[in-house]
Amino acid sequence: MASIADRYARRGVQVIGVHTPEFDQERDLALLQANVRSLGVHYPVVVDNDYKMWDALGNVAWPTLYLVDARGRIRLVHQGEIHAGERGAREIEQTIDTLVAEAPGAPPGAQSPSARPR
């Protein structure tokens, strides 16, 4: 997610991590903070130790990615790991491209970083 956060930040995309612990030791805030730092995560991470976000979204798997549009509607849900170049990763980037183009204030025909020729 860090690469998506970096590539799309100037286009108004905000990545927010939600940490819902799978195991008891993952509830330790100091350990979570250390892991976030060691992984180089620089986007906000919400702590969901009481599973309120998890339950509100009807989540069933770690990890799960939600893409939310500018109006707050969930537009894509991806369960499982994401690996660059795989179908799931391409679908996520295509959806982000669509959401960036749809966002209020986006110029007509706006292209996001993944849509530009390389």
C-alpha positions, -999 to +999 in steps of 0.1 A: +000+000+000+030+023+005+037+024-032+001+033-039+001+060-012+033+075-027+022+073-063-013+087-058-008+112-030-006+142-053-039+131-069-058+133-036-058+096-027-055+089+010-044+055+023-055+047+058-045+014+074-069-002+099-051-027+123-075-053+137-055-078+157-057-114+148-037-126+178-036-113+214+000-100+211-011-078+182-031-057+206+001-041+221+002-005+209+039-001+214+046-032+194+023-021+166+040+013+165+074-003+163+062-026+135+047+003+115+080+022+118+101-008+108+079-014+078+083+022+067+045+028+068+040+065+066+002+067+062-022+068+092-030+035+108-061+032+130-061+007+158-093-014+159-086-036+190-123-038+198-133-049+162-158-020+157-145-012+121-141-049+114-177-057+124-192-025+108-177-035+074-187-072+078-150-081+074-140-118+074-104-120+063-069-106+069-059-086+049-089-069+033-086-038+012-115-013+007-115+014-019-138+042-010-148+070-034-150+107-027-186+103-015-177+076+010-191+047-010-172+014-010-163+007-046-141-023-044-133-049-017-102-072-021-096-100+003-061-115+005-026-104-002-018-081-031+012-087-053+024-062-080+015-073-115-011-099-105-048-096-116-059-083-082-033-056-081-042-045-117-079-044-108-071-022-077-051+002-097-077+004-125-103+012-098-081+038-082-076+054-117-114+055-121-120+070-087-093+097-093-109+106-126-144+108-110-133+129-080-146+164-077-123+189-094-105+163-116-099+177-150-117+160-179-096+130-191-074+131-160-049+104-159-035+089-128+001+077-125-006+041-135-025+052-166+004+072-180+028+055-205+060+045-189 
